[in-house]
């Protein structure tokens, strides 16, 4: 696991590359390397998980040079095939196969990879060309800027590092605020920075001086119309799914570094923990270590008791991490820097703290239950949309459920000038998202799951997990994002996802006998921060929000009406609720992101008015 960066048709000096690498040190503290020529560069910072003694990057074979971030779970099979073709390898590290694989298969090489990855290939055999590729789920993001006039491209695994390249300026996209409040973070290839894009999942991008930048999305099973298996009952489905997950969890436990599991106390992570513990026991390995996070004090939705019961049942060595809410203001600043753009999920604070504790305990790798809800139909918004009668507008309420601030409240928050600018620009959501919901292939639930997996999961969920785990130098592995599991989920009948008796029916059936009945029978709740209770007068978060969202600050920004925000504070103080609390939380997150990347000056100094934006180098980014 690593962080990668580089440039094409652009000169970047050693001092500048050292600064970029320094901003990625947390994601790769074990080694650092940079290579390049007059007009190209590739670099990486390494978190050594596979073959710590080998695997030095960049990987080279003739005039092909590769840097790589991620894990390839089928590298042994790939190596065996390539050795039969005459290639020889200096070590057994997974990434070492990449130059030979590219030389053998060309730009199609990424289609053969099973794992999570972001790869950069510099091919100087003839006309120089840079090839970038991302994994099908979007587990490993890659951000870039493209200058069409200069035919130059720069890329990095994290936004702060990308902004450190010479010629790249931190410039706020003024429409990003609306995109953020509409979907909790920008979807698709957009970011909160003007000119900064992110490669979509399953992307292969090719850059040459003559042809410029071409970004394509590789054909995959997920792009075809879902075809549920006929005649398969729920019991058989549960058995098949359990066996499949058991195989994938066992594969993901293979590492040359200590591996742990995150156990929230809900179904998904509990099942992964149980399967991982069973696999380690069968292999005669030491007991699995599991981690749960909770908060000092008495707060709603505390799951530590359920996580402890799962740990006892599975026989893990359990670690209970506890965070003091008084530290949240400082954590919010850290989150804003590491994620690189606002993410309105309150779980960000928990995630950053949890993985720091995992690494402090000596673990470099952790398995999680992320992505099960998107695949197997686990969200209440899905059930509500499916239950809506024919002819009713189910798309509008569903989209509102994705938002940090529902549409009606957003319209009351925006100033007249900002609202007019947004109307002229058009919708914040990608056209493909709404088009899939209204006119896509498959049933209503299948279309929803497609949208969740293609748009929301990589943008809102996986990037957050990646950045905040790697902030603590921990590699997260996600069994539910494995291609075999994604393909199997696409074959499920709707009734095996959501039925009268609840959600994720196939997954619950798969967990029977492995996960304690108390966990299987408990009401579903999100693994998140109880922000509604914590954002109240007298709490540290309340004081911080009042300071950051002052009338003067909002008025200088020009996009949000101060009186509307004051009404939200009054509503939350008198009648605490998710609607007002999450809106204030989202606005606070946006303001702290502005501070992190545009300095501590008030927004007017950055020109953050409806259609203007700020210019500054990132401030206070952790190195």
C-alpha positions as CSV (number, residue, x, y, z in Angstrom):
1,X,0.0,0.0,0.0
2,X,1.4,3.4,-1.0
3,X,0.6,6.9,-2.0
4,X,1.6,7.9,-5.6
5,X,2.1,11.1,-7.5
6,X,3.6,12.4,-10.7
7,X,3.5,14.7,-13.7
8,X,3.6,14.5,-17.5
9,X,4.8,17.1,-20.0
10,X,5.6,19.3,-17.0
11,X,9.0,20.0,-15.3
12,X,8.9,19.5,-11.6
13,X,12.1,20.0,-9.6
14,X,13.5,17.8,-6.9
15,X,12.5,20.3,-4.2
16,X,8.9,20.5,-5.3
17,X,8.6,16.7,-5.6
18,X,10.0,16.4,-2.1
19,X,7.3,18.7,-0.8
20,X,4.6,16.6,-2.6
21,X,6.0,13.4,-1.1
22,X,6.2,15.0,2.3
23,X,2.4,15.7,2.2
24,X,1.8,12.0,1.6
25,X,4.2,10.7,4.3
26,X,1.4,9.6,6.6
27,X,0.1,7.2,3.9
28,X,3.5,5.7,3.2
29,X,5.9,6.2,6.1
30,X,8.2,3.3,5.4
31,X,9.9,4.4,2.2
32,X,9.9,7.2,-0.4
33,X,11.1,7.3,-4.0
34,X,11.0,9.7,-7.0
35,X,12.1,9.2,-10.5
36,X,11.7,11.2,-13.7
37,X,13.1,13.1,-16.6
38,X,13.0,16.7,-17.9
39,X,9.3,16.7,-18.5
40,X,7.9,13.8,-16.4
41,X,8.0,12.4,-12.9
42,X,6.7,9.5,-10.9
43,X,6.9,9.1,-7.1
44,X,5.5,7.1,-4.2
45,X,5.6,6.8,-0.5
46,X,5.3,3.3,0.8
47,X,3.4,1.5,3.6
48,X,5.1,-1.9,3.5
49,X,2.4,-4.6,3.8
50,X,3.5,-7.2,1.2
51,X,7.2,-8.4,1.0
52,X,8.6,-5.6,3.2
53,X,12.2,-6.5,2.2
54,X,11.3,-6.2,-1.6
55,X,8.8,-4.3,-3.6
56,X,10.9,-1.1,-3.9
57,X,9.2,1.4,-6.2
58,X,9.2,2.6,-8.9
59,X,9.0,-0.7,-10.7
60,X,11.0,-0.7,-14.0
61,X,11.3,-2.9,-17.0
62,X,13.1,-1.4,-19.9
63,X,11.5,2.0,-20.7
64,X,8.4,1.2,-18.7
65,X,8.2,2.7,-15.2
66,X,5.3,2.0,-12.8
67,X,4.2,3.4,-9.4
68,X,1.3,1.7,-7.6
69,X,-1.0,2.3,-4.7
70,X,-3.1,-0.6,-3.4
71,X,-3.1,-4.4,-3.1
72,X,-3.4,-7.0,-5.8
73,X,-4.9,-10.2,-4.5
74,X,-4.3,-12.3,-7.6
75,X,-0.6,-11.3,-8.1
76,X,0.6,-14.9,-7.6
77,X,-1.5,-16.2,-10.4
78,X,-0.4,-13.2,-12.6
79,X,3.2,-13.8,-11.7
80,X,3.0,-17.5,-12.6
81,X,1.5,-16.7,-16.0
82,X,4.1,-14.0,-16.7
83,X,6.9,-16.3,-15.7
84,X,5.7,-18.9,-18.3
85,X,6.0,-16.1,-20.8
86,X,9.7,-15.6,-19.9
87,X,9.5,-12.7,-17.4
88,X,11.5,-12.9,-14.1
89,X,10.9,-11.0,-10.9
90,X,13.3,-9.7,-8.3
91,X,10.9,-10.3,-5.4
92,X,7.4,-11.5,-4.5
93,X,5.7,-8.2,-3.9
94,X,2.4,-7.8,-5.6
95,X,3.1,-4.6,-7.6
96,X,6.3,-6.1,-9.1
97,X,4.2,-7.8,-11.8
98,X,2.8,-4.6,-13.2
99,X,5.5,-3.6,-15.8
100,X,5.5,-7.1,-17.3
101,X,1.7,-7.2,-17.2
102,X,1.5,-3.8,-19.1
103,X,4.1,-4.9,-21.6
104,X,2.1,-8.1,-22.3
105,X,-1.4,-6.7,-22.4
106,X,-1.0,-3.0,-23.0
107,X,-3.7,-0.6,-21.8
108,X,-5.9,-3.7,-21.0
109,X,-3.6,-4.7,-18.1
110,X,-6.0,-3.2,-15.5
111,X,-8.8,-5.6,-16.6
112,X,-6.7,-8.5,-15.2
113,X,-6.2,-7.0,-11.8
114,X,-8.1,-8.3,-8.8
115,X,-7.8,-5.9,-5.9
116,X,-7.8,-2.2,-5.0
117,X,-5.5,0.0,-6.9
118,X,-4.4,3.2,-8.5
119,X,-1.6,2.7,-11.0
120,X,0.5,5.0,-13.0
121,X,2.6,3.7,-16.0
122,X,5.2,5.9,-17.8
123,X,5.9,4.3,-21.2
124,X,8.9,5.8,-23.0
125,X,9.4,3.1,-25.6
126,X,8.3,5.3,-28.5
127,X,6.0,8.3,-28.2
128,X,6.0,9.1,-24.4
129,X,2.6,8.2,-22.9
130,X,1.3,8.1,-19.3
131,X,-1.4,5.6,-18.4
132,X,-3.4,5.9,-15.2
133,X,-5.8,3.2,-14.0
134,X,-8.2,2.8,-11.0
135,X,-10.0,-0.2,-9.5
136,X,-13.6,-1.1,-10.4
137,X,-15.1,0.0,-7.0
138,X,-13.1,3.2,-6.6
139,X,-11.3,2.1,-3.4
140,X,-8.1,3.9,-4.3
141,X,-8.8,7.5,-5.6
142,X,-6.5,9.4,-7.9
143,X,-6.8,13.2,-8.3
144,X,-5.5,15.1,-11.2
145,X,-5.3,18.5,-13.0
146,X,-5.1,18.8,-16.8
147,X,-3.8,21.8,-18.6
148,X,-5.1,21.5,-22.2
149,X,-3.1,24.4,-23.5
150,X,0.2,23.2,-22.1
151,X,-0.8,19.5,-22.6
152,X,0.4,18.8,-19.0
153,X,-1.0,16.6,-16.3
154,X,-0.3,16.3,-12.6
155,X,-1.7,13.7,-10.3
156,X,-1.6,12.5,-6.7
157,X,-3.4,10.1,-4.3
158,X,-4.6,13.1,-2.1
159,X,-5.7,16.6,-2.9
160,X,-3.3,18.5,-0.6
161,X,-0.3,16.8,-2.3
162,X,-1.7,17.6,-5.8
163,X,-2.1,21.3,-4.8
164,X,1.6,21.4,-3.8
165,X,2.8,20.9,-7.5
166,X,4.1,24.1,-9.1
167,X,1.5,25.5,-11.4
168,X,-1.5,24.1,-9.5
169,X,-3.5,26.6,-7.5
170,X,-6.0,26.0,-4.8
171,X,-9.1,27.7,-6.3
172,X,-12.5,27.1,-4.8
173,X,-15.3,26.1,-7.1
174,X,-18.1,28.3,-5.9
175,X,-20.7,25.8,-7.1
176,X,-19.1,23.1,-5.0
177,X,-21.0,24.3,-1.9
178,X,-24.3,23.4,-3.6
179,X,-22.9,20.0,-4.7
180,X,-21.7,19.3,-1.2
181,X,-25.0,20.2,0.5
182,X,-26.9,18.2,-2.2
183,X,-25.0,15.0,-1.8
184,X,-22.7,15.4,1.2
185,X,-19.7,15.5,-1.0
186,X,-19.4,16.1,-4.8
187,X,-20.3,13.1,-6.9
188,X,-18.7,11.9,-10.1
189,X,-15.3,13.3,-11.1
190,X,-15.9,16.7,-9.6
191,X,-14.2,18.1,-6.5
192,X,-14.6,21.3,-4.5
193,X,-11.6,22.8,-6.3
194,X,-11.9,24.3,-9.7
195,X,-9.8,22.4,-12.2
196,X,-9.2,19.4,-9.9
197,X,-10.8,16.2,-11.0
198,X,-10.8,12.6,-9.7
199,X,-10.7,9.6,-11.9
200,X,-13.9,7.5,-11.8
201,X,-13.9,3.9,-10.7
202,X,-12.7,1.4,-13.4
203,X,-11.1,4.2,-15.3
204,X,-8.1,4.0,-17.7
205,X,-6.7,7.4,-18.7
206,X,-4.1,7.8,-21.4
207,X,-2.0,11.0,-21.9
208,X,0.2,11.9,-24.8
209,X,1.4,15.3,-26.1
210,X,-0.3,14.9,-29.4
211,X,-3.7,13.4,-28.4
212,X,-4.0,15.0,-25.0
213,X,-5.9,13.4,-22.2
214,X,-8.4,10.6,-22.9
215,X,-10.3,9.1,-20.0
216,X,-12.3,5.9,-20.5
217,X,-14.3,3.6,-18.2
218,X,-13.6,-0.1,-18.7
219,X,-16.5,-2.3,-19.6
220,X,-17.4,-4.5,-16.6
221,X,-20.2,-6.8,-15.4
222,X,-21.7,-3.9,-13.4
223,X,-22.4,-2.0,-16.6
224,X,-24.7,-4.7,-18.0
225,X,-28.3,-5.1,-17.2
226,X,-28.7,-7.0,-13.9
227,X,-30.0,-10.6,-14.4
228,X,-31.2,-12.0,-11.1
229,X,-30.8,-15.8,-10.8
230,X,-34.1,-17.5,-11.3
231,X,-35.4,-20.1,-8.8
232,X,-32.8,-19.6,-6.1
233,X,-34.3,-19.5,-2.7
234,X,-33.3,-17.4,0.2
235,X,-31.7,-20.3,2.1
236,X,-29.5,-21.3,-0.8
237,X,-28.6,-17.7,-1.4
238,X,-27.5,-17.2,2.2
239,X,-25.4,-20.3,2.0
240,X,-23.7,-19.3,-1.3
241,X,-23.1,-15.8,0.0
242,X,-21.6,-17.0,3.3
243,X,-19.2,-19.4,1.4
244,X,-18.2,-16.6,-1.1
245,X,-17.5,-14.1,1.7
246,X,-15.6,-16.7,3.6
247,X,-13.3,-17.3,0.7
248,X,-12.8,-13.5,0.1
249,X,-12.1,-12.7,3.7
250,X,-9.5,-15.5,3.9
251,X,-7.8,-14.1,0.8
252,X,-7.8,-10.6,2.3
253,X,-6.1,-11.8,5.5
254,X,-2.9,-12.6,3.7
255,X,-0.3,-10.0,4.5
256,X,3.3,-9.6,5.7
257,X,2.0,-7.2,8.4
258,X,-0.4,-7.6,11.3
259,X,-4.1,-7.6,10.3
260,X,-7.0,-6.6,12.5
261,X,-10.8,-6.1,12.1
262,X,-13.1,-3.2,12.7
263,X,-16.2,-4.3,14.6
264,X,-18.9,-1.7,14.9
265,X,-21.5,-4.0,16.5
266,X,-23.7,-4.0,13.4
267,X,-24.3,-6.9,11.0
268,X,-21.8,-6.1,8.2
269,X,-18.6,-5.7,10.3
270,X,-19.7,-8.4,12.7
271,X,-19.9,-10.9,9.9
272,X,-16.5,-9.9,8.5
273,X,-15.0,-10.2,12.0
274,X,-16.6,-13.7,12.6
275,X,-15.4,-15.0,9.2
276,X,-11.9,-13.6,9.7
277,X,-11.6,-15.0,13.2
278,X,-12.8,-18.4,11.9
279,X,-10.3,-18.3,9.1
280,X,-7.4,-17.5,11.4
281,X,-8.4,-20.3,13.8
282,X,-8.6,-22.8,10.9
283,X,-5.1,-21.8,9.8
284,X,-3.7,-22.2,13.3
285,X,-2.8,-18.5,13.5
286,X,-3.0,-16.3,16.6
287,X,-6.4,-14.9,17.5
288,X,-7.7,-12.0,15.5
289,X,-7.7,-8.5,17.1
290,X,-10.9,-6.4,16.8
291,X,-11.5,-2.7,17.4
292,X,-14.6,-0.7,18.3
293,X,-14.9,3.0,19.0
294,X,-17.2,4.8,21.4
295,X,-17.4,8.2,23.1
296,X,-16.7,9.3,26.7
297,X,-20.0,9.9,28.4
298,X,-23.5,8.6,28.0
299,X,-24.6,9.1,24.4
300,X,-27.4,7.6,22.2
301,X,-26.7,4.6,19.9
302,X,-23.7,3.4,21.8
303,X,-22.8,0.1,20.2
304,X,-19.8,-1.1,22.4
305,X,-21.9,-3.8,24.1
306,X,-22.8,-5.4,20.8
307,X,-19.3,-5.2,19.5
308,X,-18.0,-6.8,22.7
309,X,-20.5,-9.6,22.3
310,X,-19.4,-10.2,18.8
311,X,-15.8,-10.3,20.0
312,X,-16.6,-12.9,22.7
313,X,-18.5,-15.0,20.2
314,X,-15.7,-14.9,17.6
315,X,-12.9,-15.3,20.1
316,X,-11.1,-12.1,19.2
317,X,-8.8,-10.0,21.3
318,X,-11.0,-6.9,21.6
319,X,-9.9,-3.3,21.8
320,X,-12.3,-0.7,23.0
321,X,-11.3,2.8,21.7
322,X,-12.9,5.7,23.5
323,X,-12.7,9.3,22.3
324,X,-13.5,12.4,24.4
325,X,-16.0,14.8,22.6
326,X,-14.0,17.7,24.0
327,X,-11.3,16.8,21.4
328,X,-13.8,17.1,18.5
329,X,-13.0,20.7,17.4
330,X,-9.3,19.8,16.9
331,X,-10.3,16.5,15.1
332,X,-12.6,18.4,12.7
333,X,-9.6,20.5,11.6
334,X,-7.5,17.3,11.0
335,X,-10.4,15.7,9.1
336,X,-10.7,18.7,6.8
337,X,-7.0,18.5,5.9
338,X,-6.8,14.8,5.4
339,X,-10.0,14.3,3.4
340,X,-9.2,17.3,1.2
341,X,-12.8,18.4,0.7
342,X,-15.9,18.5,2.9
343,X,-17.6,15.2,3.7
344,X,-20.8,15.7,5.7
345,X,-20.8,12.3,7.4
346,X,-20.3,12.8,11.2
347,X,-18.5,9.4,11.2
348,X,-15.4,11.2,9.9
349,X,-14.3,12.1,13.4
350,X,-14.7,8.5,14.6
351,X,-12.9,7.1,11.6
352,X,-9.8,9.2,12.0
353,X,-9.6,8.4,15.7
354,X,-10.3,4.7,15.3
355,X,-7.5,4.1,12.7
356,X,-5.0,6.1,14.7
357,X,-5.7,3.7,17.6
358,X,-5.4,0.7,15.3
359,X,-2.0,1.8,14.2
360,X,-0.9,2.7,17.8
361,X,-1.8,-0.9,18.7
362,X,0.7,-2.2,16.1
363,X,-1.6,-3.0,13.1
364,X,-1.0,-1.9,9.6
365,X,-4.0,-3.6,8.0
366,X,-7.7,-3.7,9.0
367,X,-10.7,-5.4,7.5
368,X,-14.0,-3.6,7.5
369,X,-17.7,-4.2,6.6
370,X,-18.0,-1.1,4.4
371,X,-20.2,-1.3,1.2
372,X,-22.6,-4.0,2.3
373,X,-25.5,-1.7,2.5
374,X,-25.0,-0.4,-1.1
375,X,-24.8,-4.0,-2.5
376,X,-27.4,-5.8,-0.5
377,X,-30.1,-3.1,0.1
378,X,-29.4,-2.0,3.7
379,X,-30.6,1.6,3.8
380,X,-34.0,2.9,5.0
381,X,-34.1,5.2,2.0
382,X,-34.1,2.2,-0.3
383,X,-37.0,0.6,1.5
384,X,-39.0,3.8,1.4
385,X,-38.4,4.2,-2.3
386,X,-39.3,0.6,-3.1
387,X,-42.5,1.0,-1.0
388,X,-43.7,4.2,-2.8
389,X,-46.7,3.4,-4.9
390,X,-46.6,3.5,-8.7
391,X,-47.1,6.9,-10.1
392,X,-45.7,8.6,-6.9
393,X,-42.6,10.7,-7.0
394,X,-40.2,8.4,-5.2
395,X,-37.0,9.9,-6.9
396,X,-37.4,13.3,-5.2
397,X,-37.6,12.0,-1.6
398,X,-34.8,9.5,-2.4
399,X,-32.5,12.2,-3.6
400,X,-33.4,14.3,-0.5
401,X,-32.3,11.4,1.6
402,X,-28.8,11.5,0.0
403,X,-28.4,15.2,0.9
404,X,-26.7,16.9,3.8
405,X,-29.5,19.5,3.6
406,X,-32.8,18.7,1.9
407,X,-33.8,20.7,-1.1
408,X,-36.5,22.8,0.5
409,X,-34.1,23.9,3.3
410,X,-31.3,24.5,0.8
411,X,-33.5,26.9,-1.1
412,X,-34.1,28.8,2.2
413,X,-30.4,28.9,3.1
414,X,-29.1,30.3,-0.2
415,X,-28.9,34.0,-1.0
416,X,-30.8,35.3,-4.0
417,X,-27.5,35.9,-5.9
418,X,-26.3,32.3,-5.3
419,X,-29.6,30.8,-6.1
420,X,-29.7,32.6,-9.4
421,X,-26.2,31.5,-10.3
422,X,-27.1,27.9,-9.5
423,X,-30.2,28.1,-11.7
424,X,-28.1,29.3,-14.6
425,X,-25.6,26.5,-14.1
426,X,-28.0,23.6,-13.8
427,X,-28.3,20.6,-11.4
428,X,-25.5,19.7,-9.0
429,X,-26.0,15.9,-9.4
430,X,-24.5,14.1,-12.4
431,X,-27.0,13.6,-15.2
432,X,-26.2,9.9,-15.3
433,X,-27.4,9.5,-11.7
434,X,-30.9,10.9,-12.2
435,X,-31.1,9.3,-15.6
436,X,-30.4,5.9,-14.1
437,X,-33.0,6.3,-11.4
438,X,-35.7,7.4,-13.8
439,X,-34.9,5.5,-17.0
440,X,-32.2,2.9,-16.2
441,X,-32.3,-0.9,-16.6
442,X,-33.8,-3.2,-14.1
443,X,-36.3,-2.8,-11.2
444,X,-36.6,0.2,-9.1
445,X,-34.3,-1.4,-6.4
446,X,-31.8,-2.5,-8.9
447,X,-31.5,1.1,-10.3
448,X,-31.1,2.4,-6.8
449,X,-28.3,0.0,-6.0
450,X,-26.6,0.9,-9.2
451,X,-26.7,4.6,-8.3
452,X,-25.5,3.9,-4.8
453,X,-22.5,1.8,-6.0
454,X,-21.5,3.9,-9.0
455,X,-21.9,7.4,-7.5
456,X,-22.4,7.5,-3.8
457,X,-20.1,4.7,-2.6
458,X,-16.8,5.8,-4.2
459,X,-17.3,9.6,-3.7
460,X,-18.8,9.7,-0.3
461,X,-17.9,6.5,1.4
462,X,-14.7,4.9,0.0
463,X,-12.6,8.1,-0.4
464,X,-13.4,9.0,3.2
465,X,-12.4,5.6,4.4
466,X,-9.2,5.6,2.3
467,X,-8.0,9.1,3.4
468,X,-8.8,8.7,7.1
469,X,-7.3,5.2,7.4
470,X,-4.2,6.2,5.6
471,X,-3.9,9.3,7.7
472,X,-3.1,6.8,10.5
473,X,-0.9,4.7,8.2
474,X,-3.4,1.8,8.1
475,X,-4.5,-0.1,5.0
476,X,-8.2,-0.9,4.9
477,X,-9.3,-4.0,3.0
478,X,-13.0,-4.3,2.1
479,X,-14.4,-7.8,1.4
480,X,-17.7,-6.5,0.2
481,X,-16.0,-4.5,-2.6
482,X,-14.4,-7.6,-4.0
483,X,-15.5,-8.1,-7.7
484,X,-16.9,-11.6,-7.0
485,X,-19.1,-10.2,-4.2
486,X,-20.2,-7.3,-6.3
487,X,-21.1,-9.6,-9.2
488,X,-23.0,-12.0,-6.9
489,X,-25.0,-9.1,-5.3
490,X,-26.1,-8.1,-8.8
491,X,-27.8,-11.6,-9.3
492,X,-30.0,-11.2,-6.2
493,X,-33.7,-11.0,-6.6
494,X,-35.2,-7.9,-5.1
495,X,-37.0,-10.0,-2.4
496,X,-33.6,-11.3,-1.2
497,X,-32.4,-7.7,-0.6
498,X,-35.5,-6.1,0.9
499,X,-38.7,-7.7,2.0
500,X,-41.5,-7.3,4.5
501,X,-39.3,-8.6,7.3
502,X,-36.5,-6.1,6.7
503,X,-33.4,-5.2,4.7
504,X,-30.3,-7.2,3.6
505,X,-32.2,-10.4,3.8
506,X,-29.6,-12.5,2.0
507,X,-26.8,-11.1,4.2
508,X,-28.7,-11.8,7.4
509,X,-29.3,-15.3,6.3
510,X,-25.6,-15.7,5.5
511,X,-24.7,-14.5,9.0
512,X,-27.0,-17.0,10.8
513,X,-25.0,-19.1,13.2
514,X,-21.9,-16.9,12.9
515,X,-23.1,-13.7,14.4
516,X,-24.8,-13.5,17.9
517,X,-28.6,-13.5,17.8
518,X,-28.6,-10.2,19.7
519,X,-26.8,-8.5,16.8
520,X,-29.0,-10.2,14.2
521,X,-32.2,-9.2,15.9
522,X,-31.4,-5.6,17.0
523,X,-32.8,-2.7,15.1
524,X,-30.5,-1.4,12.3
525,X,-28.8,1.9,13.1
526,X,-26.0,3.7,11.3
527,X,-22.5,3.5,12.6
528,X,-22.0,7.2,13.2
529,X,-21.4,10.1,15.6
530,X,-24.5,11.1,17.7
531,X,-24.2,14.6,16.3
532,X,-27.8,15.6,17.1
533,X,-27.1,15.1,20.8
534,X,-23.6,16.5,20.7
535,X,-24.5,19.7,18.8
536,X,-26.3,21.3,21.7
537,X,-25.7,24.4,23.9
538,X,-22.9,23.7,26.4
539,X,-21.1,21.2,24.1
540,X,-17.7,21.9,22.5
541,X,-19.2,21.4,19.0
542,X,-21.9,23.9,19.6
543,X,-19.5,26.6,20.7
544,X,-17.3,25.9,17.6
545,X,-20.2,26.0,15.2
546,X,-21.4,29.3,16.7
547,X,-18.0,30.8,16.2
548,X,-17.4,29.5,12.7
549,X,-20.9,30.2,11.3
550,X,-21.1,33.8,12.5
551,X,-23.2,36.3,10.7
552,X,-20.1,38.2,9.6
553,X,-18.5,35.1,8.2
554,X,-21.5,34.0,6.2
555,X,-22.3,37.5,5.0
556,X,-18.7,37.9,3.6
557,X,-19.0,34.5,1.8
558,X,-22.2,35.7,0.1
559,X,-23.8,32.3,-0.5
560,X,-25.7,31.5,2.7
561,X,-28.2,33.8,4.4
562,X,-27.1,34.5,8.0
563,X,-30.6,34.8,9.3
564,X,-31.5,31.3,8.0
565,X,-28.5,29.8,9.8
566,X,-29.5,31.7,13.0
567,X,-32.9,30.1,12.7
568,X,-31.3,26.7,12.5
569,X,-29.4,27.4,15.7
570,X,-32.6,28.5,17.4
571,X,-34.4,25.4,16.2
572,X,-31.7,23.0,17.4
573,X,-31.5,24.7,20.8
574,X,-35.2,24.5,21.4
575,X,-36.1,21.2,19.7
576,X,-32.9,19.2,18.9
577,X,-33.4,17.1,15.8
578,X,-31.5,15.5,12.9
579,X,-32.6,18.0,10.3
580,X,-31.2,21.1,12.0
581,X,-28.2,19.3,13.5
582,X,-27.0,17.8,10.3
583,X,-27.5,21.0,8.4
584,X,-25.4,22.9,10.9
585,X,-22.8,20.1,10.9
586,X,-22.5,20.3,7.1
587,X,-22.1,24.1,7.1
588,X,-19.5,23.8,9.8
589,X,-17.6,21.2,7.8
590,X,-17.6,23.5,4.8
591,X,-16.3,26.4,6.7
592,X,-13.5,24.4,8.3
593,X,-12.5,23.1,4.9
594,X,-12.2,26.7,3.7
595,X,-10.0,27.5,6.6
596,X,-7.7,24.5,6.0
597,X,-7.1,25.3,2.3
598,X,-7.5,29.1,2.1
599,X,-6.1,30.1,5.5
600,X,-7.6,31.7,8.5
601,X,-8.6,35.0,6.9
602,X,-12.4,35.6,6.5
603,X,-13.8,34.4,3.2
604,X,-14.0,37.8,1.7
605,X,-10.2,37.8,1.5
606,X,-10.5,34.8,-0.8
607,X,-13.2,36.4,-2.8
608,X,-15.7,33.5,-2.1
609,X,-18.8,35.2,-3.6
610,X,-21.3,33.6,-5.8
611,X,-19.3,33.1,-9.0
612,X,-15.8,34.2,-7.9
613,X,-13.4,32.1,-5.9
614,X,-10.3,32.1,-3.9
615,X,-6.6,31.6,-4.8
616,X,-4.2,30.3,-2.2
617,X,-1.8,27.6,-1.4
618,X,-3.0,25.0,1.2
619,X,-2.6,26.2,4.7
620,X,-1.7,24.1,7.7
621,X,-1.6,20.8,5.8
622,X,-0.1,18.0,7.9
623,X,3.2,16.7,6.6
